[in-house]
Amino acid sequence: MIMPASNYWNVVHGLAPGEMEQDDEGKQIMEVLDQNMAWLLKLIEHGKEAVPAPEPAAKIWTHFIR
């Protein structure tokens, strides 16, 4: 699993509508996350031809009630 990171917890704070706009740190965290996510998506898109996806495994079903 590829998970984009930011520079802190991915959260913006605010109690009332519009209050989130005052959370400069939270907005910066989301911008960094946005940039990292866009970069990873571009990396995945351009690497699809170079690295093939793995073959799907057949699902093994387990019945716990016997």
C-alpha positions in Angstrom: 0.0 0.0 0.0 1.3 3.4 -0.9 0.3 6.1 1.5 1.2 9.8 1.0 2.6 11.6 4.0 2.5 15.1 5.2 4.5 17.0 7.8 2.1 16.3 10.7 -1.3 14.7 11.4 -3.6 15.2 8.4 -6.3 17.3 10.2 -7.7 20.8 10.1 -9.5 22.2 13.1 -12.6 24.4 13.3 -15.9 24.3 15.2 -18.0 26.7 13.1 -18.3 27.0 9.4 -15.4 29.1 8.0 -13.2 28.6 11.2 -11.0 26.1 9.4 -9.7 29.0 7.3 -8.0 30.4 10.4 -6.0 27.2 11.0 -2.9 28.1 9.0 -0.9 25.1 10.2 -3.8 22.7 9.2 -4.1 24.3 5.8 -0.3 23.9 5.2 -0.5 20.3 6.3 -3.2 19.7 3.7 -1.2 21.5 1.0 1.8 19.3 1.7 -0.4 16.2 1.7 -1.9 17.4 -1.6 1.5 17.8 -3.3 2.8 14.5 -2.0 -0.4 12.7 -3.2 -0.3 14.3 -6.6 3.4 13.3 -6.9 2.7 9.6 -5.9 -0.2 9.4 -8.4 2.0 10.7 -11.2 4.7 8.2 -10.2 2.2 5.3 -10.3 0.8 6.4 -13.6 4.2 6.7 -15.3 5.5 3.5 -13.8 2.6 1.2 -14.9 4.3 0.3 -18.2 7.6 -0.4 -16.5 6.4 -2.5 -13.6 3.4 -4.8 -14.3 0.8 -5.3 -11.6 0.8 -8.6 -9.7 -1.5 -11.3 -10.7 -4.6 -11.5 -8.5 -4.6 -14.4 -6.0 -7.5 -16.8 -5.9 -9.5 -16.1 -2.7 -9.4 -18.7 -0.1 -12.6 -18.9 1.9 -12.6 -20.0 5.5 -15.8 -21.1 7.2 -15.4 -20.6 10.9 -18.6 -22.5 11.7 -17.9 -26.2 11.3 
